Amino acid sequence: MRKVGCKSPRLRLDVNRYHELHRQVLERDAWRCQMCGSMQHLQVHHLEFRSHSGSDEEHNLITLCAECHAHVHQPS
C-alpha cells in the first residue's frame, strides 16, 4: 500500500489582503497579459487553481486578459 504524505495547508487571504496582492501581481506583470501582451480587461489567474488546492501567493498568480483567461479555463 502506498503511503500518502500530508498536504501543506494552502494560503487563502481575506478580501482586503487578496485585493492588495491582486494589484501587486498586476504591477509585477507591468499591467500586461502574460500570454498575448494585451493591456485590456486584465484579470489575475491562479496557475494552480484554488479548486486544486492552489494558494493565494504571488508565485501562483499571473496576469491574463479576459480572453486568455477564458481560454485557459476551457476544457481541452
C-alpha positions, 0 to 999 in steps of 0.5 A: 500500500502506498503511503500518502504524505500530508498536504501543506495547508494552502494560503487563502487571504481575506478580501482586503489582503487578496485585493492588495496582492491582486494589484501587486501581481498586476504591477509585477506583470507591468499591467500586461497579459502574460500570454498575448501582451494585451493591456485590456480587461486584465484579470489575475489567474491562479496557475494552480487553481484554488479548486486544486488546492492552489494558494493565494501567493504571488508565485501562483498568480499571473496576469491574463486578459479576459480572453486568455483567461477564458481560454485557459479555463476551457476544457481541452 
